[in-house]
Amino acid sequence: MLGGDLVEMKRKKKVSFFLKVLVVVLAVYSAVTLVRLQIELNAQRDRRDTLEEERDRQRQKNAALASFSESELDDEAVTRIAREELGLVMPDEVLIVDVGH
């Protein structure tokens, strides 16, 4: 029986060693996965913040456009905007460009 007990103890030590190795491997895998997920989460938060800023800028732009479209523009203001902003001229006008400067 002494030989059987010795074999049983070696087997338990062998199982115990593999169990410890398995626990360490699982712990390392869990830690690496946790760090990777944390990095990905931070990147997604940065992307969300960027998109929120872009959304806010677009909302401001939309509000300005809505305000502009609701305002009363007279013909003089429309003509001025067409000339200054778009570089347009009336059909009966001649555009003279000074290329000397």
Secondary structure by P-SEA (a helix, b strand, c coil): caaaaaaaaaaaaaaaaaaaaaaaaaaaaaaaaaaaaaaaaaaaaaaaaaaaaaaaaaaaaaaaaaaaaaccccaaaaaaaaaaccccccccbbbbbcccc
